[in-house]
Amino acid sequence: MRRRPVEDDDTSDHSEGSADFPDASGAGSDFEDSSLSSSLRKEAAESWPNCVGRGAWVLTFLLLVAGVVGFSMVAFSQGLLEPVGQHSPLATLRGATNSKSLAPAELRVAASRNSANDNAAAPSLPSDNAEKKKKTKKKDIFNSVEAVDKVWVDEEENPFDKDWETFPPSELADHCGVSDIFYWQRYDEEILAAAAADGAAVEVKNPWAKLGPERKYVTFEPDHGGWNNIRMAMEVVLVFAYATGRTLVMPPEQGMYLLNKGDAPDDNKLHFSDFFYLNRLREKMEMIEMKDFLEAEATSGHLGPLPPGNRTDLESGELWSYLNGLGQGPVRWNPFKVCVAFTETPGKAVEEHSKEQQERLDLFCGKREPVFYDKAMQEAKVIHFGSGEDMRVLAHFYTFEHFMDPALDKAVKRFVRNYIHYRDEVFCAAGRIIAAMETAAGPGGFKALHIRRGDLQFKEVKIPAEEIIETTKDILNEGETIYVATDEKDAAYLDVLRARFNVYFLNDFHERVGLGKLNQNYMGMVEQIVCSRSQVFIGTWFSTFTGYITRMRGYNGFDYRSNWYHYSLRKDSFQTEYYSRDPWYVREWPEGWVDID
């Protein structure tokens, strides 16, 4: 029987699956509240000993704190939640532009993965005066960028399948709705310019890459969950290969859970190249197809045991069984119990790093045991990542793999941002919807909701429409233009939203922008991109579909505090928590994209 996945939040316009995956904390869905409270109590006890007789001072201090907090809340609400027609330009909403908005200092308490880490400081936001002095570039305000809203009539069989990155902005707007749809292009241009101005090297040297065998590999079995779980695990393996200088062996094409909506049978037998431009990745790292790897290394006996029948066309279970049996077997790094750490240089002891580097490692790992990648691991010809219950890597790469060299840590995050993104055709189709939504919403821009329903295992976040409206009434104003990504099919449920907002769904654009000519397995990804360009986004707690939207919003330059949840107990998670914590997969965290340039 097929193992059911934890979070199959991959095609929000269609029915989705889920599975039984226990909360890693073992404490149900409200896992973090008690740990936060206990660590705060401990900090308070250590900071305020022998307070008897100091009541007046304590009362004065509390009144001052209350005043500051009240003022901050008013200022924040005015900055992010202005009424329709009074929104600040999007660049102002995003805070520091180009994904460099930083965590406010008061959020450092949220770093308490355990009490030992409570004192870690987060970076500060620039002052209001400094922000007002900034001159916003035209390209940083999405609604002012050249956009075209129309009904597209395409004569080609697939008008989206082109190398759109090579097109000038005017043609991009004409074909894809908006001219700045590819967020990574902005960073390529600006990082190179900044590095040239500073006289700094653009490429960060990786001390691990040239160690070990000349030809060394990393193989992996794709996750058995939904698309966003598959993507998360792939990112972990890809970063591992990139950091260690290993050749990444791509799995053969295969069926992927819930991605079975293509019109032709071949549309549902998928390869990672169907979602990402592997040719662009090959410019930055070594990659090889599984069949070529087996032919070069396995059938020749270089790996020890020969593959079944000494064949190179192994698929599915037969292939993974063979790879699991090589060498010392697959790595068994449970991301809830261990973190993988790379020292600044090979062989350098942790104690030889600076105090700040050691503190960063402690903060990153929290209660997890660090596994240090060493020369012995680098000598292994093949390292394999499996996908069984004791091998599954359900974590974001930046919460599982830590580089003690801060420059390399940032470089890896930039690498993922700039090179691991959906294909141009998916962005182009989404761009047409974004242009239509911006036209419908007017200068204030549109907002977006992701409502995951289906058979989601976390029943507490399957919320009635009336409750969502009540929870978000201070964020979503009646009559506002809203894009809703959802797998809900009940017309009565959707009508509740229609009665409150000027609401749009994916189906409203299917004919208008020509989505029928696109592989239908891309529809969930199209919706993620649309939501990533909304002024304010409200997502589903526990959903990795929502999670990737929030990260792409960061890549687009939005302030992370413009993200919310319609689950009342976690509504303001982005406003109150900056640093990642267990369980890491439930959402994405600003440290994955903030201040990485």
FIKOLTI-727409 format. One record per residue (C-alpha): x, y, z. Coordinates in steps of 0.5 Angstrom, whole numbers, plus 2048, in hexadecimal, padded with zeros to 3 digits. Layout:
BEGIN
   c1   c2   c3
    X    Y    Z
...
This chain:
BEGIN
   c1   c2   c3
  800  800  800
  803  807  7FE
  805  80B  804
  801  811  805
  805  818  805
  804  81D  80A
  803  823  806
  800  823  7FF
  7FF  82A  7FE
  801  82A  7F7
  7FB  82B  7F2
  7F7  830  7F6
  7F1  831  7F0
  7F0  829  7F0
  7EF  824  7F6
  7F5  822  7FA
  7F7  81D  7FF
  7FB  81D  805
  7FD  818  80A
  7FE  816  811
  805  819  814
  806  81A  81B
  808  821  81E
  80F  820  81F
  80F  824  826
  80A  81E  828
  805  823  82B
  800  824  826
  7FF  82B  822
  800  830  828
  807  82D  829
  80B  834  829
  807  838  82E
  809  834  834
  810  835  832
  810  83C  831
  80D  83D  837
  812  839  83B
  818  83C  838
  815  843  839
  813  842  841
  81B  83F  841
  81D  846  83E
  819  84A  842
  81B  846  849
  823  847  847
  822  84E  845
  81E  851  84B
  820  84D  851
  81E  84F  858
  819  854  856
  815  855  85D
  815  85C  85E
  816  85E  857
  80E  85F  856
  80E  866  854
  814  865  84F
  811  85F  84C
  80A  862  84B
  80E  868  848
  812  863  843
  80C  860  841
  808  866  83F
  80E  868  83B
  80E  862  837
  806  862  836
  807  869  833
  80C  867  82F
  809  860  82C
  802  864  82B
  806  86A  827
  809  864  823
  802  861  822
  7FF  867  81F
  805  869  81B
  805  862  818
  7FE  861  817
  7FE  868  813
  804  866  80F
  801  85F  80D
  7FA  85F  80D
  7F7  866  80A
  7F0  866  807
  7EF  865  800
  7F1  86B  7FC
  7F6  86D  801
  7FC  868  800
  803  86A  800
  807  868  7FA
  809  861  7FA
  810  862  7FB
  80E  866  801
  80A  860  803
  810  85B  802
  814  85F  807
  81B  85F  805
  81B  85D  7FD
  81E  857  7FA
  81D  852  7FF
  822  856  804
  81C  858  809
  81F  855  810
  81C  852  816
  81A  857  81C
  81E  857  822
  818  855  826
  817  84F  823
  81D  84C  826
  819  849  82B
  816  844  826
  81D  841  825
  81C  83D  82B
  81C  836  828
  81E  834  82F
  820  839  835
  827  839  833
  826  83D  82D
  821  842  82F
  827  848  82F
  828  847  828
  827  84E  825
  824  84F  81E
  826  855  819
  822  85B  81A
  81E  85F  815
  820  865  812
  81D  86C  815
  817  86F  812
  81B  875  810
  820  871  80C
  81A  86D  809
  817  874  807
  81E  876  804
  81E  870  7FF
  81C  871  7F8
  818  86B  7F5
  81A  869  7EF
  815  868  7EA
  816  861  7E9
  815  860  7F1
  80D  862  7F0
  80A  85C  7ED
  804  860  7EB
  808  865  7E7
  80C  861  7E3
  809  860  7DC
  803  85B  7DC
  7FE  859  7D7
  7F7  856  7D9
  7F3  853  7D3
  7F0  84D  7D1
  7F6  849  7CD
  7F5  845  7C7
  7FB  841  7C6
  7FB  83D  7BF
  801  839  7C1
  800  832  7C4
  803  834  7CB
  805  83C  7CB
  808  83B  7D2
  80E  837  7D0
  813  83C  7CE
  81A  83E  7D1
  816  844  7D3
  81C  847  7D7
  81F  849  7D1
  81A  84D  7CF
  81A  855  7D0
  815  858  7D5
  810  85B  7D0
  80F  854  7CD
  80F  851  7D4
  809  855  7D6
  806  854  7CF
  806  84C  7D0
  806  84B  7D7
  802  851  7DA
  808  854  7DE
  80F  856  7DC
  812  854  7E3
  80F  84D  7E4
  816  84A  7E5
  819  84C  7EC
  81F  849  7EB
  821  84D  7E6
  822  853  7EA
  826  850  7EF
  82B  84E  7E9
  82C  855  7E7
  82C  858  7EE
  831  853  7F1
  836  854  7EB
  836  85B  7EC
  836  85C  7F3
  83C  857  7F3
  840  85B  7ED
  83F  861  7F1
  842  85E  7F8
  847  85B  7F4
  845  854  7F7
  845  84D  7F4
  83E  84B  7F2
  83F  844  7F3
  840  841  7FA
  846  83C  7FA
  843  835  7FC
  849  831  800
  846  82B  800
  845  82A  7F8
  84B  827  7F6
  84C  822  7FC
  84B  81B  7FB
  84B  817  7F5
  84B  81A  7EE
  844  818  7ED
  83F  817  7F3
  838  817  7F2
  832  819  7F6
  82B  815  7F5
  824  815  7F7
  81D  812  7F7
  818  818  7F6
  813  819  7FC
  80D  815  7FC
  809  81B  7FE
  806  820  7FA
  809  825  7F6
  80C  82A  7FB
  80E  824  7FF
  812  822  7F9
  815  829  7F7
  817  82A  7FF
  81B  823  7FF
  81E  824  7F8
  821  82B  7FA
  824  828  800
  827  823  7FC
  829  828  7F7
  82C  82D  7FC
  830  827  7FF
  833  825  7F8
  835  82C  7F6
  838  82D  7FD
  83C  827  7FD
  83E  827  7F5
  83B  821  7F4
  837  81F  7ED
  830  81F  7EE
  82C  819  7EB
  825  81A  7E9
  820  815  7EA
  81D  812  7E4
  816  815  7E2
  810  812  7E6
  809  813  7E8
  809  818  7EE
  803  818  7F3
  7FD  81C  7F1
  801  81F  7EB
  7FC  81B  7E6
  7F8  820  7E3
  7FC  820  7DC
  7F7  81F  7D6
  7FC  81A  7D3
  7FF  814  7D7
  806  817  7D6
  804  81D  7D9
  804  819  7E0
  80B  816  7DF
  80F  81B  7E2
  816  81D  7E2
  819  823  7E7
  81A  826  7E0
  813  827  7DF
  813  82C  7E5
  81A  82F  7E5
  81F  831  7E0
  824  82C  7E1
  829  82F  7DB
  829  835  7DF
  82B  831  7E5
  831  82E  7E1
  834  834  7E0
  835  834  7E8
  836  82D  7EA
  837  826  7E7
  831  822  7E5
  830  81B  7E2
  82A  817  7E0
  829  811  7E4
  829  80C  7DE
  830  80F  7DC
  832  80F  7E4
  831  807  7E4
  834  806  7DD
  83A  80A  7DF
  83B  807  7E6
  836  801  7E8
  837  7FD  7E2
  83E  7FD  7E2
  83F  7FB  7EA
  842  802  7EC
  83C  802  7F1
  83D  7FB  7F4
  836  7F7  7F3
  834  7F7  7EC
  82D  7F9  7EA
  827  7F4  7E9
  829  7F1  7E3
  82E  7F6  7E2
  829  7FA  7DF
  829  802  7DE
  821  802  7DD
  820  801  7E5
  819  805  7E7
  816  806  7EE
  817  801  7F3
  81C  7FD  7F0
  820  803  7EF
  820  805  7F6
  821  7FE  7F9
  827  7FE  7F5
  82A  805  7F7
  828  804  7FE
  82C  7FE  7FE
  833  801  7FC
  838  803  801
  836  805  808
  82F  805  805
  82B  80C  805
  82C  811  80A
  827  811  810
  827  818  812
  820  81A  815
  820  821  814
  81C  822  81B
  822  81E  81F
  828  821  81B
  82A  827  817
  830  826  812
  836  82B  813
  83C  82D  80F
  841  830  812
  845  836  80F
  84A  832  80C
  84B  82A  80C
  84E  827  812
  84D  82E  816
  84B  82C  81D
  844  830  820
  848  833  825
  84D  836  820
  847  83A  81E
  845  841  820
  841  842  826
  83B  845  822
  83C  83F  81D
  83B  83A  822
  835  83E  825
  832  83E  81E
  833  836  81E
  830  835  825
  82A  83A  823
  829  836  81C
  829  82F  81F
  825  830  825
  824  82A  829
  826  826  823
  82D  822  822
  832  825  81D
  834  820  818
  83B  823  815
  83C  822  80E
  844  81F  80E
  849  81D  80A
  847  816  80B
  840  817  808
  843  81B  802
  847  815  801
  841  811  7FF
  840  810  7F8
  838  810  7F8
  834  813  7FE
  82D  811  7FD
  826  814  800
  821  810  801
  819  811  802
  817  80C  807
  814  80E  80E
  81B  80E  811
  81E  811  80B
  81A  817  809
  81C  81E  809
  816  822  80B
  819  829  80C
  81B  82F  808
  822  82F  806
  824  835  80A
  821  832  810
  825  82B  810
  82C  82D  80C
  830  832  810
  837  835  80D
  83B  838  813
  83E  83D  80E
  839  843  80D
  83B  844  806
  83A  83D  804
  833  83D  808
  831  843  804
  834  841  7FD
  830  83A  7FE
  829  83E  7FF
  82B  842  7F9
  82C  83C  7F5
  825  839  7F6
  822  840  7F5
  825  841  7EF
  825  83A  7EB
  820  836  7EE
  819  839  7EC
  814  836  7E8
  814  836  7E0
  813  83D  7DC
  80C  83A  7D9
  809  83A  7E0
  80B  841  7E2
  809  843  7DC
  802  840  7DD
  802  843  7E4
  804  84A  7E1
  7FE  84A  7DD
  7F9  849  7E3
  7FD  84E  7E7
  7FC  853  7E2
  7F5  852  7E2
  7F4  852  7E9
  7F8  859  7EA
  7F4  85C  7E5
  7ED  859  7E9
  7F0  85C  7EF
  7F3  863  7ED
  7F8  867  7F0
  7F7  863  7F7
  7F9  85D  7F4
  7F6  856  7F6
  7F7  851  7FC
  7F7  84A  7FC
  7F4  844  800
  7F6  83D  800
  7F1  838  803
  7F3  831  803
  7ED  82C  804
  7ED  826  801
  7EF  820  805
  7F4  824  809
  7F6  820  80F
  7F6  826  814
  7EF  827  815
  7F0  82D  81A
  7F2  831  814
  7EC  82F  80F
  7E8  835  811
  7E1  837  80F
  7E1  83D  80A
  7DD  841  80F
  7E3  840  815
  7E8  842  810
  7E5  849  80E
  7E4  84A  816
  7EB  849  817
  7EE  84D  811
  7E9  853  812
  7EF  857  814
  7F3  855  80E
  7ED  854  808
  7E8  85A  807
  7E1  859  805
  7E1  859  7FD
  7E9  859  7FC
  7EB  855  7F6
  7EE  84E  7F8
  7F1  848  7F5
  7EF  842  7F8
  7F3  83C  7F7
  7EF  836  7FA
  7EE  82E  7F9
  7E7  82F  7FB
  7E1  82D  7F6
  7DB  82F  7FB
  7D8  835  7F7
  7D4  837  7FE
  7DB  838  801
  7DE  83C  7FB
  7D7  840  7FB
  7D9  842  802
  7DF  845  800
  7DC  848  7F9
  7D7  84C  7FE
  7DC  84F  802
  7E2  851  7FD
  7E3  852  7F5
  7E6  84B  7F5
  7E9  848  7EF
  7EB  840  7EE
  7EF  83D  7E9
  7EA  83A  7E5
  7E8  842  7E4
  7EE  842  7E0
  7EE  83B  7DC
  7EC  83D  7D5
  7EE  845  7D6
  7F5  843  7D7
  7F6  83D  7D3
  7F7  838  7D9
  7F4  832  7D5
  7FB  832  7D1
  7FF  831  7D7
  800  82A  7DA
  7FB  82A  7DF
  800  828  7E4
  803  82F  7E5
  7FC  832  7E7
  7FE  832  7EF
  805  835  7ED
  801  83A  7E9
  7FD  83C  7EF
  803  83C  7F3
  806  841  7EF
  800  846  7EF
  7FF  846  7F6
  807  847  7F7
  805  84E  7F3
  7FF  850  7F8
  800  856  7FC
  7FE  852  802
  7FE  84B  803
  7FA  846  808
  7FB  83F  807
  7FA  838  80B
  7FE  836  811
  802  82F  810
  801  830  808
  808  830  804
  804  832  7FE
  803  839  802
  80A  838  805
  80D  839  7FE
  809  83F  7FC
  80B  843  802
  813  841  800
  811  843  7F9
  80E  84A  7FC
  815  84B  800
  819  84A  7F9
  814  84F  7F6
  816  854  7FB
  810  854  800
  811  855  807
  810  84E  80A
  80B  852  80F
  806  852  809
  804  84B  80A
  7FF  848  80F
  7FB  842  810
  7F3  841  811
  7F4  83C  817
  7F3  841  81D
  7F8  83D  821
  7FE  83F  81C
  7FB  845  819
  801  849  81A
  806  844  81A
  80A  848  815
  80A  84F  819
  80C  84B  820
  811  846  81D
  817  847  819
  81C  841  81B
  81A  83A  818
  818  835  81E
  815  82E  81E
  811  82B  81B
  815  82F  815
  810  82D  80F
  80A  830  812
  80C  837  80E
  812  83A  80B
  816  83F  80F
  819  846  80D
  820  844  80F
  820  840  808
  81F  846  804
  821  84C  808
  827  850  808
  82B  84B  803
  82E  84F  7FF
